[in-house]
Amino acid sequence: MAELRTSPPPVPAAPPPPPPAAFPAQPGPPPPPPAVPSAQPGQRPRSGLVTISGIVVAIVPPALLATAIAMMPDSAPAWSMFSRGDPRVIVSAFVFLAALALVTLAGIAIARRWPGWRVCSSIIGWSCIVLANYFVSFYLESLEPAPFLAPSGESRGLIVIAAALALLAILLLVGKRDEPPRHPARPMTAVGILIIAIGVAMFFAALIVAPVAAAIGGVIALAGVGIVMRGPGWRIYSGFIAWFLIVAGVGGFFTQMPSTYHPRWLVLLWMHLTTVAACIGTGWFILWSKRREPRSAPEEKDVPRPPPPLPRPPIGPGSSAQPAVTDPK
């Protein structure tokens, strides 16, 4: 029997190479690195300026109190009044300590972001600006009419205190602005309440001095009520009051300039500039607050509605209306 010779199976041929592309592929940009979350979801980043300003506000009152007690001599009149039990001194000291405690608590609230910390920051900041203004007025009043307006030795610390208060106010207000709220503020209600208070005060003051002018205070109070309640035309009331303050400030700057021959010219000039800036700033603040209020949508009865569509006849095998057949001719 002849031996059967088995041949190895044929090796499959390699697939042909793919044709070269007409346009070679360009290397794409590298993938961006994964984003690293800076804060947890739902948590807003905090500003360091707010924390620093809160710590400063919380530390300054106890430090001032400790310094005043340490530097007060034993022969000071306050100690003798305390020893005698003077009720006026005791009440004054209690009010002073309560004010310092409230300021310290407000500083802790600002640093810890407790509810209402923005209100505390605004109140303390603007109060520091008002106090700095008074200290500058006292400093200017203490200047001697000598060459170059040389200050006396006792009044040089006033300008230092005014500068410190101004820096603290800037730190508080800038820090609050550096950490915006979750929802934009709408201070128009507070503006309306302030206008109501001014109008009521003018009304009762006019009743004592000039009863005829009491109507002006009543109109201002009613305008404030309309702004708070967002009554019809409240934007007109607020805009009129704002532009009246701006025009009064600009006009008063040129018409009420104090005379340079007055012995207290610097003090009067500083008070004049402060009043003008307050009028213009208040008017601008009212306009800014009004722009942040959204305009109400028009009522449905005023919105024109489109006409309803015409009903179309049904088209189908079971419908009575069939499409018209056109003549091929």
VEXGU-332352 format. One record per atom (N, C-alpha, C, O): atom name; x, y, z. Coordinates in steps of 0.2 Angstrom, whole numbers. Layout:
VEXGU-332352
    a      px      py      pz
   CA       X       Y       Z
...
//
This chain:
VEXGU-332352
    a      px      py      pz
    N       4      -6       0
   CA       0       0       0
    C       4       6       0
    O       9       7       4
    N       3      10      -5
   CA       7      16      -5
    C       6      21       1
    O       0      22       3
    N      11      24       3
   CA      10      28       9
    C       7      35       6
    O       9      38       1
    N       2      37      10
   CA      -1      43       9
    C       3      49      12
    O       4      49      18
    N       4      53       7
   CA       8      59      10
    C       3      65      11
    O       0      67       6
    N       3      67      17
   CA      -1      73      18
    C       3      79      18
    O       9      80      20
    N       1      84      14
   CA       4      91      13
    C       1      96      19
    O      -5      95      20
    N       5     100      21
   CA       3     105      26
    C      -2     110      23
    O      -2     111      17
    N      -7     112      28
   CA     -12     116      25
    C      -9     123      23
    O      -4     125      25
    N     -12     126      18
   CA     -10     132      15
    C     -10     138      20
    O     -15     138      24
    N      -5     142      20
   CA      -5     147      25
    C      -9     153      22
    O      -8     155      16
    N     -14     156      26
   CA     -18     161      23
    C     -13     167      22
    O      -9     169      26
    N     -14     170      16
   CA     -10     176      14
    C     -12     182      19
    O     -18     183      21
    N      -8     187      20
   CA      -9     193      24
    C     -14     197      21
    O     -13     198      14
    N     -18     201      24
   CA     -23     206      21
    C     -19     211      18
    O     -13     213      20
    N     -21     214      12
   CA     -17     219       9
    C     -17     225      14
    O     -22     227      17
    N     -12     229      14
   CA     -12     235      18
    C     -17     240      16
    O     -19     241      10
    N     -20     244      21
   CA     -25     249      19
    C     -22     255      14
    O     -16     257      15
    N     -26     257      10
   CA     -23     263       6
    C     -21     269      10
    O     -25     270      15
    N     -16     273       8
   CA     -14     279      12
    C     -20     284      11
    O     -23     285       6
    N     -21     287      17
   CA     -26     292      17
    C     -24     298      13
    O     -18     300      13
    N     -29     301      10
   CA     -27     307       6
    C     -25     313      10
    O     -20     317       8
    N     -28     314      16
   CA     -26     319      21
    C     -24     315      27
    O     -28     313      31
    N     -17     315      29
   CA     -16     312      35
    C     -19     316      41
    O     -20     322      42
    N     -21     311      46
   CA     -24     314      52
    C     -19     318      56
    O     -13     316      58
    N     -22     324      58
   CA     -17     328      63
    C     -18     326      70
    O     -24     325      72
    N     -13     327      74
   CA     -14     325      81
    C     -18     330      84
    O     -17     336      84
    N     -23     328      88
   CA     -28     333      91
    C     -25     335      98
    O     -20     333     100
    N     -28     340     101
   CA     -26     343     107
    C     -26     338     113
    O     -30     334     113
    N     -21     339     117
   CA     -22     334     123
    C     -28     335     127
    O     -30     341     127
    N     -30     330     130
   CA     -37     331     134
    C     -35     335     140
    O     -30     335     143
    N     -40     339     142
   CA     -39     344     148
    C     -38     340     154
    O     -41     334     155
    N     -35     343     159
   CA     -34     339     165
    C     -40     339     169
    O     -45     343     168
    N     -42     334     173
   CA     -48     334     177
    C     -48     340     182
    O     -44     342     185
    N     -54     342     182
   CA     -56     348     187
    C     -56     346     194
    O     -58     341     196
    N     -52     350     198
   CA     -52     349     205
    C     -57     353     208
    O     -56     359     208
    N     -62     351     211
   CA     -67     355     215
    C     -64     359     221
    O     -61     356     225
    N     -65     365     221
   CA     -62     369     226
    C     -66     369     232
    O     -64     371     238
    N     -73     368     231
   CA     -77     368     237
    C     -82     362     236
    O     -83     360     230
    N     -86     360     241
   CA     -91     355     240
    C     -97     357     237
    O     -98     363     236
    N    -100     353     233
   CA    -106     355     230
    C    -111     358     235
    O    -113     356     240
    N    -114     364     232
   CA    -119     368     236
    C    -116     372     241
    O    -119     376     245
    N    -109     373     242
   CA    -105     377     246
    C    -102     382     243
    O     -98     381     238
    N    -103     389     244
   CA    -100     394     241
    C     -93     396     244
    O     -92     395     250
    N     -88     398     240
   CA     -81     399     243
    C     -82     405     247
    O     -85     410     246
    N     -78     405     253
   CA     -78     411     257
    C     -72     415     256
    O     -67     413     253
    N     -73     422     257
   CA     -68     427     256
    C     -64     427     263
    O     -66     428     268
    N     -57     428     262
   CA     -53     429     268
    C     -53     436     271
    O     -52     437     277
    N     -55     441     267
   CA     -56     448     269
    C     -62     448     274
    O     -62     452     279
    N     -67     444     273
   CA     -73     444     278
    C     -71     441     285
    O     -72     444     290
    N     -67     436     284
   CA     -65     433     291
    C     -60     437     294
    O     -61     438     300
    N     -55     441     291
   CA     -51     445     294
    C     -54     451     297
    O     -53     453     303
    N     -59     454     293
   CA     -63     460     296
    C     -67     458     302
    O     -67     462     307
    N     -70     452     302
   CA     -74     450     308
    C     -69     449     314
    O     -71     451     320
    N     -63     446     313
   CA     -59     445     319
    C     -56     452     321
    O     -56     453     328
    N     -55     457     317
   CA     -53     463     319
    C     -58     467     323
    O     -57     470     329
    N     -64     466     321
   CA     -70     469     324
    C     -71     466     331
    O     -73     469     336
    N     -70     459     332
   CA     -71     456     338
    C     -65     457     343
    O     -67     457     349
    N     -59     459     341
   CA     -54     460     345
    C     -53     467     347
    O     -51     468     353
    N     -55     472     343
   CA     -54     479     345
    C     -57     481     351
    O     -54     485     355
    N     -64     480     352
   CA     -67     483     358
    C     -64     480     365
    O     -63     484     369
    N     -63     474     366
   CA     -59     472     372
    C     -52     475     373
    O     -50     476     378
    N     -49     475     367
   CA     -42     478     368
    C     -42     486     370
    O     -38     488     374
    N     -47     489     367
   CA     -48     496     369
    C     -50     497     376
    O     -48     501     380
    N     -55     493     379
   CA     -57     493     385
    C     -51     491     390
    O     -50     495     395
    N     -47     486     389
   CA     -42     484     393
    C     -36     490     393
    O     -33     491     398
    N     -35     493     387
   CA     -30     498     387
    C     -32     504     391
    O     -28     508     395
    N     -39     506     391
   CA     -42     512     394
    C     -41     511     402
    O     -40     515     406
    N     -43     505     404
   CA     -43     503     411
    C     -35     503     414
    O     -34     505     419
    N     -31     501     410
   CA     -24     500     412
    C     -20     507     412
    O     -16     508     417
    N     -22     512     408
   CA     -19     518     408
    C     -23     523     412
    O     -20     529     413
    N     -29     522     415
   CA     -32     526     419
    C     -29     527     426
    O     -28     522     429
    N     -27     533     428
   CA     -24     533     435
    C     -29     532     440
    O     -35     532     439
    N     -26     531     446
   CA     -31     530     452
    C     -34     536     454
    O     -39     535     457
    N     -32     542     452
   CA     -35     548     454
    C     -40     550     449
    O     -42     556     450
    N     -42     546     445
   CA     -47     548     440
    C     -54     549     443
    O     -55     546     447
    N     -57     554     440
   CA     -64     556     443
    C     -69     550     443
    O     -73     549     447
    N     -68     545     437
   CA     -72     540     437
    C     -72     535     442
    O     -77     532     444
    N     -66     534     445
   CA     -66     529     451
    C     -69     532     457
    O     -72     528     460
    N     -68     538     458
   CA     -72     541     464
    C     -79     541     463
    O     -83     540     468
    N     -82     542     457
   CA     -89     542     456
    C     -91     535     457
    O     -97     534     460
    N     -88     530     455
   CA     -90     523     456
    C     -90     521     463
    O     -94     517     465
    N     -85     523     467
   CA     -85     522     474
    C     -91     525     478
    O     -93     522     482
    N     -93     531     475
   CA     -99     534     478
    C    -105     531     476
    O    -110     533     479
    N    -105     527     471
   CA    -111     524     468
    C    -115     529     464
    O    -122     529     465
    N    -112     533     460
   CA    -116     538     456
    C    -120     534     451
    O    -117     531     447
    N    -127     535     451
   CA    -131     531     446
    C    -130     533     439
    O    -130     529     435
    N    -128     539     438
   CA    -127     541     431
    C    -121     538     428
    O    -121     536     422
    N    -116     538     432
   CA    -109     535     430
    C    -111     527     429
    O    -108     524     424
    N    -114     524     433
   CA    -116     517     433
    C    -120     515     427
    O    -118     510     423
    N    -125     519     425
   CA    -129     518     419
    C    -125     519     413
    O    -125     515     408
    N    -121     525     413
   CA    -116     526     407
    C    -111     520     406
    O    -110     518     400
    N    -108     518     411
   CA    -104     512     410
    C    -107     506     408
    O    -104     502     404
    N    -113     505     410
   CA    -117     499     408
    C    -118     499     401
    O    -118     494     397
    N    -121     505     398
   CA    -122     506     391
    C    -116     505     387
    O    -116     502     382
    N    -110     508     390
   CA    -104     508     386
    C    -102     500     385
    O    -100     498     380
    N    -102     497     391
   CA    -100     490     390
    C    -105     486     386
    O    -103     481     383
    N    -111     487     386
   CA    -116     483     382
    C    -115     485     375
    O    -115     480     370
    N    -113     491     373
   CA    -111     493     366
    C    -105     489     364
    O    -105     486     358
    N    -100     489     368
   CA     -94     485     366
    C     -95     478     365
    O     -93     474     361
    N    -100     475     370
   CA    -101     468     369
    C    -105     466     363
    O    -104     461     359
    N    -110     471     361
   CA    -113     470     354
    C    -109     470     348
    O    -109     466     344
    N    -104     475     349
   CA     -99     475     343
    C     -95     469     343
    O     -93     466     337
    N     -92     466     348
   CA     -89     460     349
    C     -93     454     346
    O     -90     450     342
    N     -99     454     348
   CA    -103     449     345
    C    -104     449     338
    O    -105     444     334
    N    -105     455     335
   CA    -106     456     328
    C    -100     454     324
    O    -100     451     319
    N     -94     456     327
   CA     -87     453     324
    C     -87     446     324
    O     -85     443     319
    N     -89     442     329
   CA     -89     435     329
    C     -94     432     324
    O     -93     428     320
    N    -100     436     323
   CA    -105     434     318
    C    -102     435     311
    O    -104     431     307
    N     -99     440     310
   CA     -96     441     303
    C     -91     436     302
    O     -91     433     296
    N     -86     434     306
   CA     -81     429     305
    C     -84     422     304
    O     -81     418     300
    N     -89     421     308
   CA     -92     414     307
    C     -98     413     302
    O    -101     408     301
    N    -100     419     299
   CA    -105     419     294
    C    -112     417     297
    O    -115     413     294
    N    -113     420     303
   CA    -120     418     305
    C    -125     422     301
    O    -124     427     298
    N    -131     420     302
   CA    -137     424     298
    C    -137     431     301
    O    -137     433     306
    N    -137     435     295
   CA    -137     442     297
    C    -130     446     297
    O    -130     451     299
    N    -125     442     295
   CA    -118     445     296
    C    -117     450     291
    O    -113     455     292
    N    -121     450     285
   CA    -120     456     280
    C    -123     462     283
    O    -120     468     282
    N    -129     462     287
   CA    -131     468     290
    C    -127     471     295
    O    -126     477     296
    N    -124     466     299
   CA    -119     468     304
    C    -113     472     301
    O    -111     477     303
    N    -110     469     296
   CA    -105     472     292
    C    -106     479     289
    O    -102     483     290
    N    -112     479     286
   CA    -114     486     284
    C    -115     491     289
    O    -113     497     288
    N    -118     489     295
   CA    -119     494     300
    C    -113     497     303
    O    -112     503     304
    N    -108     492     305
   CA    -102     494     308
    C     -98     498     303
    O     -94     502     305
    N     -98     496     296
   CA     -94     499     292
    C     -96     506     291
    O     -92     511     291
    N    -102     508     290
   CA    -105     514     289
    C    -104     518     295
    O    -103     524     295
    N    -105     515     301
   CA    -104     519     307
    C     -97     521     308
    O     -95     526     311
    N     -92     517     306
   CA     -85     519     306
    C     -84     525     302
    O     -80     529     303
    N     -87     525     296
   CA     -86     531     291
    C     -89     537     295
    O     -86     542     294
    N     -95     537     298
   CA     -97     543     301
    C     -93     545     307
    O     -92     551     308
    N     -90     540     311
   CA     -86     542     316
    C     -79     545     314
    O     -77     550     317
    N     -77     542     308
   CA     -71     545     305
    C     -72     552     303
    O     -67     557     304
    N     -78     554     300
   CA     -79     560     298
    C     -80     565     304
    O     -77     571     303
    N     -82     563     310
   CA     -83     567     316
    C     -75     569     318
    O     -74     574     320
    N     -71     564     318
   CA     -64     565     321
    C     -61     569     316
    O     -56     573     319
    N     -62     569     310
   CA     -58     574     305
    C     -61     581     306
    O     -57     585     306
    N     -67     582     308
   CA     -70     588     309
    C     -67     591     316
    O     -65     597     316
    N     -66     587     321
   CA     -63     589     327
    C     -56     591     326
    O     -53     595     329
    N     -52     587     322
   CA     -45     588     320
    C     -45     595     317
    O     -40     599     318
    N     -49     596     312
   CA     -48     603     308
    C     -50     609     313
    O     -47     614     312
    N     -55     607     317
   CA     -57     613     322
    C     -51     614     327
    O     -50     620     329
    N     -47     610     328
   CA     -41     611     333
    C     -35     614     330
    O     -30     615     333
    N     -35     615     323
   CA     -29     618     320
    C     -28     625     322
    O     -33     629     322
    N     -22     627     323
   CA     -21     634     326
    C     -20     638     319
    O     -17     636     314
    N     -22     644     320
   CA     -21     649     314
    C     -14     651     313
    O     -13     657     313
    N      -9     647     313
   CA      -2     648     312
    C       0     647     305
    O      -4     644     301
    N       6     648     303
   CA       8     647     297
    C       8     639     295
    O      10     635     300
    N       5     637     290
   CA       4     630     288
    C      -1     626     292
    O      -1     620     292
    N      -5     630     296
   CA     -10     627     300
    C      -7     621     304
    O      -9     615     303
    N      -3     623     309
   CA       1     618     313
    C      -4     615     318
    O      -8     619     321
    N      -5     609     319
   CA     -10     606     324
    C      -7     606     331
    O      -1     606     331
    N     -11     606     336
   CA      -9     606     343
    C      -7     599     344
    O      -9     594     341
    N      -3     598     350
   CA       0     592     351
    C      -6     587     353
    O      -5     581     352
    N     -11     589     357
   CA     -16     585     359
    C     -21     582     354
    O     -24     577     355
    N     -21     586     348
   CA     -26     584     343
    C     -23     580     337
    O     -26     578     333
    N     -16     578     338
   CA     -13     574     332
    C     -16     567     332
    O     -16     563     327
    N     -18     564     338
   CA     -21     558     338
    C     -28     557     335
    O     -30     551     334
    N     -31     563     334
   CA     -38     562     331
    C     -37     560     324
    O     -41     556     322
    N     -32     562     320
   CA     -32     560     313
    C     -30     553     313
    O     -32     550     308
    N     -26     550     318
   CA     -24     543     318
    C     -30     539     319
    O     -31     534     315
    N     -34     541     324
   CA     -41     537     325
    C     -45     537     319
    O     -48     532     317
    N     -46     543     316
   CA     -50     544     310
    C     -47     539     304
    O     -51     536     301
    N     -41     539     303
   CA     -38     535     298
    C     -39     527     299
    O     -41     523     295
    N     -39     525     306
   CA     -40     518     308
    C     -47     516     307
    O     -48     511     304
    N     -52     521     308
   CA     -59     519     307
    C     -60     519     300
    O     -64     515     298
    N     -57     523     296
   CA     -59     523     289
    C     -56     516     286
    O     -59     513     281
    N     -50     514     288
   CA     -47     508     285
    C     -51     502     287
    O     -53     497     283
    N     -54     502     293
   CA     -58     497     296
    C     -65     496     292
    O     -67     491     290
    N     -68     502     290
   CA     -74     503     286
    C     -73     500     279
    O     -77     496     276
    N     -67     502     276
   CA     -65     499     269
    C     -65     492     270
    O     -67     488     265
    N     -61     489     275
   CA     -60     482     275
    C     -67     478     276
    O     -68     473     273
    N     -71     481     280
   CA     -78     478     281
    C     -82     478     274
    O     -85     473     272
    N     -83     484     271
   CA     -87     484     265
    C     -84     481     259
    O     -88     478     255
    N     -77     481     258
   CA     -74     478     253
    C     -75     470     254
    O     -76     466     249
    N     -74     468     260
   CA     -74     461     261
    C     -81     458     260
    O     -82     453     257
    N     -86     462     262
   CA     -93     460     261
    C     -95     459     253
    O     -98     455     251
    N     -92     464     249
   CA     -93     464     242
    C     -89     458     239
    O     -91     456     233
    N     -83     456     242
   CA     -79     451     239
    C     -83     444     240
    O     -81     439     236
    N     -88     443     244
   CA     -91     437     245
    C     -99     439     243
    O    -103     440     248
    N    -101     438     237
   CA    -107     440     235
    C    -112     435     238
    O    -111     430     239
    N    -119     438     239
   CA    -124     433     242
    C    -126     429     236
    O    -125     429     230
    N    -130     423     239
   CA    -133     419     234
    C    -138     422     230
    O    -139     420     224
    N    -142     426     232
   CA    -147     430     228
    C    -145     437     229
    O    -143     440     234
    N    -146     441     223
   CA    -144     448     224
    C    -149     452     228
    O    -155     451     229
    N    -146     457     232
   CA    -149     461     237
    C    -154     466     233
    O    -153     468     228
    N    -160     467     237
   CA    -165     472     234
    C    -166     476     240
    O    -171     475     244
    N    -162     482     241
   CA    -163     486     247
    C    -168     491     246
    O    -168     496     250
    N    -173     491     241
   CA    -178     496     240
    C    -183     496     246
    O    -185     502     247
    N    -184     491     249
   CA    -189     491     255
    C    -186     495     261
    O    -189     499     264
    N    -179     494     262
   CA    -176     498     267
    C    -176     505     265
    O    -176     510     270
    N    -175     507     259
   CA    -175     514     257
    C    -182     517     258
    O    -183     523     260
    N    -187     513     257
   CA    -194     516     258
    C    -195     517     265
    O    -199     522     267
    N    -193     512     270
   CA    -194     513     277
    C    -190     519     279
    O    -193     523     283
    N    -184     521     277
   CA    -180     527     278
    C    -184     533     276
    O    -184     538     280
    N    -187     533     270
   CA    -191     539     268
    C    -197     540     272
    O    -198     546     274
    N    -200     534     274
   CA    -206     535     279
    C    -204     539     285
    O    -207     543     288
    N    -198     536     288
   CA    -195     539     295
    C    -194     546     294
    O    -195     551     298
    N    -191     548     288
   CA    -189     555     287
    C    -195     559     286
    O    -196     565     289
    N    -200     557     282
   CA    -206     561     281
    C    -210     562     288
    O    -213     567     289
    N    -210     556     292
   CA    -214     557     299
    C    -210     562     303
    O    -214     566     306
    N    -204     562     303
   CA    -200     567     307
    C    -201     574     305
    O    -202     578     309
    N    -201     575     298
   CA    -202     581     295
    C    -209     584     297
    O    -211     590     298
    N    -214     579     297
   CA    -221     581     298
    C    -222     583     305
    O    -225     589     306
    N    -219     580     310
   CA    -220     582     317
    C    -216     588     319
    O    -218     592     323
    N    -210     589     316
   CA    -206     595     317
    C    -209     601     314
    O    -209     606     316
    N    -212     600     308
   CA    -216     606     305
    C    -222     608     309
    O    -224     613     308
    N    -225     603     312
   CA    -231     605     316
    C    -229     610     322
    O    -233     614     324
    N    -223     609     324
   CA    -221     613     330
    C    -218     620     327
    O    -220     625     330
    N    -214     620     321
   CA    -211     626     319
    C    -216     629     314
    O    -217     635     315
    N    -218     626     309
   CA    -222     629     303
    C    -227     624     301
    O    -226     619     298
    N    -233     624     304
   CA    -239     620     303
    C    -240     619     295
    O    -243     614     293
    N    -239     624     292
   CA    -241     624     284
    C    -237     619     281
    O    -239     616     276
    N    -230     619     283
   CA    -226     615     279
    C    -226     608     281
    O    -222     603     279
    N    -231     606     286
   CA    -231     599     288
    C    -234     594     282
    O    -233     588     282
    N    -237     597     277
   CA    -239     593     271
    C    -234     590     267
    O    -235     585     264
    N    -228     594     267
   CA    -222     591     264
    C    -220     585     267
    O    -219     580     263
    N    -219     585     274
   CA    -218     578     277
    C    -223     573     276
    O    -221     567     275
    N    -229     575     276
   CA    -234     570     274
    C    -234     567     268
    O    -235     561     267
    N    -232     571     263
   CA    -231     568     256
    C    -225     564     255
    O    -226     558     252
    N    -220     565     258
   CA    -214     561     258
    C    -215     555     262
    O    -213     549     259
    N    -219     555     267
   CA    -221     548     271
    C    -225     544     266
    O    -224     538     266
    N    -230     547     263
   CA    -234     543     259
    C    -230     540     253
    O    -232     535     251
    N    -226     544     250
   CA    -221     541     245
    C    -217     535     247
    O    -216     530     244
    N    -215     536     253
   CA    -211     530     256
    C    -216     524     257
    O    -213     518     256
    N    -222     525     259
   CA    -227     519     260
    C    -228     516     253
    O    -228     510     252
    N    -229     520     247
   CA    -229     518     241
    C    -223     514     238
    O    -224     509     235
    N    -217     516     240
   CA    -211     512     238
    C    -211     506     242
    O    -209     501     239
    N    -213     506     248
   CA    -212     499     252
    C    -217     494     249
    O    -216     488     249
    N    -224     497     248
   CA    -229     492     246
    C    -229     491     238
    O    -233     487     236
    N    -224     494     235
   CA    -223     494     227
    C    -230     495     224
    O    -232     492     220
    N    -233     501     226
   CA    -239     503     224
    C    -238     506     217
    O    -232     507     214
    N    -243     508     213
   CA    -243     511     207
    C    -239     517     207
    O    -240     522     210
    N    -234     517     202
   CA    -230     523     201
    C    -224     524     206
    O    -221     529     207
    N    -222     518     210
   CA    -217     519     215
    C    -210     520     212
    O    -206     524     215
    N    -209     518     206
   CA    -203     520     202
    C    -203     527     201
    O    -197     530     201
    N    -208     531     200
   CA    -208     538     198
    C    -206     541     205
    O    -202     546     205
    N    -209     539     211
   CA    -208     542     217
    C    -201     542     219
    O    -197     547     220
    N    -198     536     218
   CA    -191     535     220
    C    -186     538     215
    O    -181     541     218
    N    -188     538     209
   CA    -183     542     204
    C    -184     550     206
    O    -178     553     205
    N    -189     552     207
   CA    -190     560     209
    C    -186     561     215
    O    -182     566     215
    N    -187     557     220
   CA    -183     559     226
    C    -175     558     225
    O    -171     562     228
    N    -173     553     221
   CA    -166     552     220
    C    -163     558     216
    O    -158     561     218
    N    -166     560     211
   CA    -164     566     207
    C    -164     572     210
    O    -160     577     209
    N    -169     573     215
   CA    -170     579     219
    C    -164     579     223
    O    -161     585     224
    N    -162     574     226
   CA    -156     574     231
    C    -149     575     227
    O    -145     579     229
    N    -149     573     221
   CA    -143     574     217
    C    -142     581     215
    O    -137     584     215
    N    -148     584     212
   CA    -148     591     210
    C    -147     595     216
    O    -143     600     215
    N    -150     594     222
   CA    -149     598     228
    C    -141     598     230
    O    -139     603     232
    N    -138     592     230
   CA    -131     592     232
    C    -127     595     227
    O    -122     599     229
    N    -128     595     220
   CA    -124     598     216
    C    -125     606     216
    O    -120     610     216
    N    -131     608     217
   CA    -133     615     217
    C    -130     618     224
    O    -127     624     224
    N    -131     614     229
   CA    -128     617     236
    C    -121     617     236
    O    -118     621     240
    N    -117     613     232
   CA    -110     614     232
    C    -107     620     229
    O    -102     623     232
    N    -111     623     224
   CA    -109     630     221
    C    -112     636     225
    O    -109     641     225
    N    -118     635     228
   CA    -121     640     231
    C    -120     641     238
    O    -120     647     241
    N    -118     636     242
   CA    -117     637     249
    C    -110     636     251
    O    -108     634     257
    N    -105     637     247
   CA     -98     637     248
    C     -96     642     254
    O     -98     648     253
    N     -93     640     260
   CA     -92     644     265
    C     -86     649     263
    O     -82     648     259
    N     -87     655     266
   CA     -82     660     265
    C     -75     659     268
    O     -74     656     273
    N     -70     661     264
   CA     -63     659     266
    C     -61     664     272
    O     -56     663     275
    N     -65     669     273
   CA     -63     674     279
    C     -66     671     285
    O     -64     674     291
    N     -70     666     285
   CA     -72     664     292
    C     -67     660     296
    O     -63     657     293
    N     -67     661     302
   CA     -61     658     306
    C     -62     651     307
    O     -56     647     307
    N     -67     648     306
   CA     -68     640     305
    C     -69     638     298
    O     -74     634     297
    N     -66     641     294
   CA     -67     639     287
    C     -66     632     285
    O     -70     629     281
    N     -60     629     288
   CA     -59     622     286
    C     -64     618     289
    O     -66     613     285
    N     -67     619     295
   CA     -72     615     297
    C     -78     615     293
    O     -82     610     292
    N     -80     621     292
   CA     -86     622     288
    C     -86     619     281
    O     -90     617     278
    N     -80     620     278
   CA     -79     617     271
    C     -79     609     271
    O     -82     606     267
    N     -76     606     277
   CA     -77     599     277
    C     -84     597     278
    O     -86     592     275
    N     -88     600     282
   CA     -95     599     283
    C     -99     600     277
    O    -103     596     276
    N     -97     605     273
   CA    -101     606     267
    C     -99     601     262
    O    -104     598     259
    N     -93     599     261
   CA     -91     593     257
    C     -95     587     259
    O     -97     583     255
    N     -95     585     265
   CA     -98     579     268
    C    -105     579     266
    O    -108     574     264
    N    -109     585     267
   CA    -116     585     266
    C    -117     584     258
    O    -122     581     257
    N    -113     587     254
   CA    -114     587     247
    C    -113     579     245
    O    -117     577     241
    N    -108     576     247
   CA    -107     569     246
    C    -112     565     248
    O    -114     560     245
    N    -115     566     254
   CA    -121     562     257
    C    -127     563     252
    O    -130     558     251
    N    -128     569     250
   CA    -134     570     246
    C    -134     566     239
    O    -138     562     237
    N    -128     567     236
   CA    -127     564     230
    C    -126     556     230
    O    -129     552     226
    N    -123     554     236
   CA    -122     547     237
    C    -129     543     238
    O    -131     538     236
    N    -133     547     242
   CA    -140     544     244
    C    -144     544     237
    O    -148     539     236
    N    -144     549     233
   CA    -148     549     227
    C    -146     543     222
    O    -150     540     219
    N    -139     542     222
   CA    -136     537     218
    C    -138     530     220
    O    -140     526     217
    N    -138     529     227
   CA    -140     523     230
    C    -148     521     229
    O    -149     515     227
    N    -152     526     229
   CA    -159     525     227
    C    -160     523     220
    O    -164     518     219
    N    -156     526     216
   CA    -157     524     208
    C    -154     517     207
    O    -157     513     204
    N    -149     515     211
   CA    -146     509     210
    C    -150     503     213
    O    -151     498     210
    N    -154     505     219
   CA    -158     500     221
    C    -164     499     217
    O    -167     494     216
    N    -167     505     214
   CA    -172     504     209
    C    -171     500     203
    O    -175     496     201
    N    -165     500     201
   CA    -163     496     195
    C    -162     489     197
    O    -163     484     192
    N    -161     487     203
   CA    -161     480     205
    C    -168     477     206
    O    -168     471     207
    N    -173     481     206
   CA    -179     478     207
    C    -182     476     200
    O    -182     480     195
    N    -184     470     199
   CA    -187     467     192
    C    -193     471     191
    O    -197     472     195
    N    -194     472     185
   CA    -201     475     182
    C    -206     469     182
    O    -204     464     180
    N    -212     471     184
   CA    -217     466     184
    C    -220     465     177
    O    -220     469     173
    N    -221     458     176
   CA    -224     456     169
    C    -231     459     168
    O    -235     460     173
    N    -232     461     162
   CA    -239     463     161
    C    -245     458     162
    O    -243     452     162
    N    -250     461     164
   CA    -256     456     165
    C    -258     452     159
    O    -257     454     153
    N    -262     447     160
   CA    -264     443     154
    C    -269     446     150
    O    -269     445     143
    N    -273     450     152
   CA    -278     454     148
    C    -274     459     144
    O    -277     461     139
    N    -269     461     145
   CA    -265     466     141
    C    -261     463     136
    O    -259     466     131
    N    -259     456     136
   CA    -255     453     132
    C    -259     451     126
    O    -264     447     126
    N    -258     453     119
   CA    -262     451     114
    C    -261     443     112
    O    -255     441     112
    N    -266     440     111
   CA    -266     433     110
    C    -266     431     102
    O    -270     435      99
    N    -263     426     100
   CA    -263     425      92
    C    -270     422      91
    O    -273     418      95
    N    -273     423      85
   CA    -280     420      84
    C    -279     412      83
    O    -274     409      82
    N    -284     409      85
   CA    -284     401      85
    C    -283     399      78
    O    -286     402      73
    N    -280     393      77
   CA    -279     390      70
    C    -286     388      67
    O    -290     385      71
    N    -287     388      61
   CA    -293     386      58
    C    -293     378      58
    O    -288     375      57
    N    -299     375      59
   CA    -299     368      59
    C    -298     365      52
    O    -301     368      47
    N    -294     360      51
   CA    -293     357      44
    C    -297     351      44
    O    -298     347      48
    N    -300     350      38
   CA    -304     344      36
    C    -300     338      37
    O    -294     338      34
    N    -303     332      39
   CA    -299     326      40
    C    -298     323      33
    O    -303     323      29
    N    -292     320      31
   CA    -291     317      25
    C    -289     310      26
    O    -284     309      30
    N    -293     305      23
   CA    -291     298      24
    C    -296     294      20
    O    -301     296      17
    N    -295     287      20
   CA    -299     283      16
    C    -306     283      19
    O    -311     282      15
    N    -307     284      25
   CA    -314     284      28
    C    -318     290      29
    O    -323     291      31
    N    -314     296      27
   CA    -317     302      27
    C    -321     304      21
    O    -320     302      16
    N    -326     309      22
   CA    -330     311      17
    C    -326     316      12
    O    -328     316       6
    N    -322     320      15
   CA    -318     325      11
    C    -312     321       8
    O    -308     319      12
    N    -312     321       1
   CA    -306     318      -2
    C    -302     324      -6
    O    -305     329      -8
    N    -296     323      -6
   CA    -292     328     -10
    C    -294     329     -17
    O    -295     323     -20
    N    -294     335     -20
   CA    -296     336     -27
    C    -291     333     -31
    O    -285     334     -30
    N    -293     329     -37
   CA    -289     326     -42
    C    -288     331     -47
    O    -293     334     -50
    N    -282     333     -49
   CA    -281     338     -54
    C    -281     335     -61
    O    -279     329     -61
    N    -283     338     -66
   CA    -283     335     -73
    C    -276     335     -76
    O    -273     341     -76
    N    -274     330     -78
   CA    -267     330     -81
    C    -266     334     -87
    O    -261     336     -89
    N    -272     336     -90
   CA    -272     340     -96
    C    -270     347     -94
    O    -270     352     -98
//
